[in-house]
C-alpha cells in the first residue's frame, strides 16, 4: 500500500512538474515571438534557429528521445516534405530536426496560445473541405520558389502508426511549378519492441487530456527515417500521390519490422543543429 501511494505521488508530481514547465515554455515562446519580431515577420530565414530550438526544448520537457537516420547526405535544396501522421507530437519532433514550415488544419489557429505560436512559426493553415487547397498550393509554391521548405501530411488525418492511409493528391500540385523535389520522411513511435500505445492522437482524443496522458509516462522513443528525395518527373498530382503512398507504406512496414534499428539518438539541441548545418541556408 505504501509503495502504491508513493508511486501515485511521484506520478502526480511528475505531471505537475511537466505541466508547469510546458506552460512556462509556451509563455516563453510567445514572449520571444513578440520581441524578436517572429510573430509579425515569420518568413525571415534567421528565425528558423529560434523555432527549432523551441521545438527541441518542448521535446526535452516531454522526454522525447529522437532516433534519426537518413539525414546525412540528403539534398540540401528546398523541398516539399511529406510525412505519415500519428500525433500532434509529430510537429515539434520534425520542427526540432528540420527547418520546415508546416501545413496544419485551420482549427489549430484558434487553439489558446498554441495558435499564436503556430502562426509565428510560419504555419500555413488549411480548412478541410472548404475548397481552399488551391490557394494553399499557391502559397506552398511561393515558399518553395523562395527556397523555404514546407511539410504537409498527405493522409489528412492521424493514424495509429501501423500503416499509412490514402494520400490526398491536391497539395502535391505545388511540387511541379516550384520545380522542387519531394522529400519523404517517416515517423515510428516505439515502446520496447512494439509501437507506443499512447502517442497516436486518434478517434475521440482531445488535446489536453492526451498531453496529460503522455506526461504521466516515462520517455518516448521516436524513430525518424528520412528517405531519398523524389523528383516529380512529369507525373500528375494523383499519380505522384499514389506512388508516394505505395512507397512510404512499404518503407513504414520495414521500419516497424526492424527491431534492431541501431539508430543513434539525436539530441534536439546543438547536436541536431550540427547534423544539418547548412539546411538553414536559403530557408
N, C-alpha and C positions, 0 to 999 in steps of 0.2 A: 504493500500500500504506500509506504514512504517513497519507494523508488518510482512508483507511478505518479505520485504527486510532484516529486522533484522533476520528472521528465516533462510533465504538463507545464510546470512553472517555467522550465527552460524554454519550452516551445513558445509560450506566451511572451517571454522576454525577448526571444529571437524575433518574433513577428513585430513586436513593439519597436525594437531597435531598428529593424529594417524599414518599417513603415516611416519612422521619423527620418531616417537617412534619405529615403526616396522623396519624401515631401520636401526636405531641405534642398535636395539635388534639383528637383523641379523648379523650386523658387530661385535657386542659383542660376539655373538655365535661363529663366525669364529675365533676371537682372542682367546677365551677360548679354542676352539677345537685345535688350533695350539699349544698354550703354555702349555696346560695341557697334550698334547700328544694324546688326544682323536681322532684327525684326523688320526693318524698313528697307534694307537692300540685301535680300537673301542671295542674290546671284553673284556677289563678289567672290572671286576664286579664293582669296586668302582666308575666308571664313571656314573653309572645309576642315581645317585642322581643329578648330574650336568645336565644330559639330561632331567630328569623330571622337574627340576627347570626351564630350558629354555622353555620347552613346556608350563609350567604353567604360566610363565610371559607373553608369547605370548598370551595365552588365556585372561589374565587380560587386556592386551592392547586392545583387541577386545571386551572387556566387555562381555565375555562368562561366564555365570553362570551355573555351573555344579551341577546337582542334581543326586545323585548316590545311588542306593540301591543294596542289594545282595552281597556286598563286604565282609562284616564281616562274619567270619566263613568259607570262601571259603578255599579250599585246597591250601596250600602254596607251593606245589611242582611245578616244571616247567611243563608247559602245552603248547599245541598247541592251541592258541587262534583263534577264528573266530568271525567275526562281520559283520553286514549289513553295506553297504557302501553308504553314502549320499553325502559326500563332502570331499574335501581336508582337511577341518577343523576337520574331524574325527581323523586325526593323532595327532595333538597337544593335543586334548582333551584326547584321550586314552593314549598318551605318558606322559601326566601330572599325570595320575592316576596310571598307571601300568608299571612296569619295563619289557617292551616287545620290541623285535626287529620286525620291520615291513617288510613285503614283499610288494614292490611297483613296479609300471610299470617303465621300463627302461628309459623312456623319462625324468623322474624326475632327473635322474643323470646328465642330461645336462642342467637343469634349472640354470640360473645365481645365484650364492651364495647358493640358496636353495639346489642344488645338492650336494655341498660340505658338508653342514650341515647334509643332509640325510646320506651321507657316514660316517660322524663322529659318527652318532647315531647308526651305525651298520646295516643300512637298507640293505636288500637283494633285488637286482633288478631282475626283470623278464621281458623278452621281449615277449610280447604276439604274439602267432602264430609262434614263432621261434623254437618250439620243445625243449626248454631248461627247461621244467618243471621237468624233471628227475634230472637234475643237481641241480636245486633249492631245490627239495625234499631232495637230499643228504645233502645239506648244512643245511636244517632245522633239519634233523636227528642228524647231528653233534652238532648243538647248543643245541638241546633238551637233548641229552645224557650228555652234559656238564652242564646241569642244567640251561640253558638260555631259557626263554620263548620266543616264536615267535608268531606273529599275521599276518594272511592274510585275505583278503576279498574274500570269495569264489564265490561271484557273478561276480567278474572280471571286474566290472564297477560300476558306481554310479547310484542311483535311486532317485526318488522324495521323498523317505522316507515313502510312503504309504504302500508298500509291498516289499517283497524280490523277487528277480529274481532267475532264475535257478542257483543252485550251481554247479560249476565245480568241478570235483572229483580229479583231478590229484595231488594236494598238500595234500590231505587227506592221501596220501600214507605214509607220514612221521610219522604219529602217532603210527602205529603198531611197526615198527622196533625200534623206540626210546622208546617204552614201556611207553608212556606218555598219559594222558587223553586229551580230547578236552575240551576247556573252552569257551563256547559261551557267547557273550555279545551283547547287543542291544543298538542302539542309536536312540533317537527320539528328533528332534528339534521342539520346540513349540513356538508359538506366541499367547498369550491369550489361548483360548480354542481349537485352531486348530494347524495345522502344520505350521512351519515357511516357508513362500513362497520364501525367498531369499537364504537360506542356500544351498539347493541342487545344486550341480555342475554338470549340465546335458546338453545334447543337444549340442548346439554350444557355450556354455560358454567358455570363456578363462580366464586364471588365474588372471591377474592383474585387468581387469575390474570387475571381480567377487569380488576380495578383496575390491576394492573401493566401490562397492555396499553395502557390509557388513559394511564398516566403516561409511557410511552415516546414518545408522540406529542406534538405541539405543542398549540396551543389547540383548544378545542372550541366551535363555534358552535351555539347552540340558539335557535330561534325559538319564542316563546311567544305564542299568539294567544288572547286572552280573547274569547269570543263573547257575544252578548247573553243575559241571563237568560231562562229559560223557565218560565212558570207551569204548574202541573200541570193546571189546568182540567178537573178531574174525570176525567182519564184513569187507567185502572188501571195497575199497575206494568208489565205486559207490553207494553201499548200505548206507555207512556211510554218504556220501554227501546228498543223498536223504532223509535219516532220519533226518538229521540236518536241511535241508531246510524246511521240513514239520513242525518240532517242532518250529523253530525260526520264521517261518511265523505266526504260531498260537500265539506265545508269543508277536510278534510285534503288531498283531491286538489287543491283550489285553492291551498292553502298550499305544497304540494310543487311545483306547476307554476309558481308565482310566483318567477321567477328574479331579479326586481328588487324585492325586498321593500321596500327603503328604510326599514327599521326602525332606530330609534336604539338603540344598545347601552345597556342599563340596568345600571349598576354595582350590585352587590348589597351595598352598604353604606348610607351615608347617603342616596344618591340613590334607592335602592329604597324606603327608609322615606318619603322625601318624596313619592314617587309615589303612595303610598296612605296619606296622613296620618291619615285617620280610620278606616281599616279595623280598627285595633286596638281601637277602642272597641266595647264590647259583645261582645268575644270571650273 
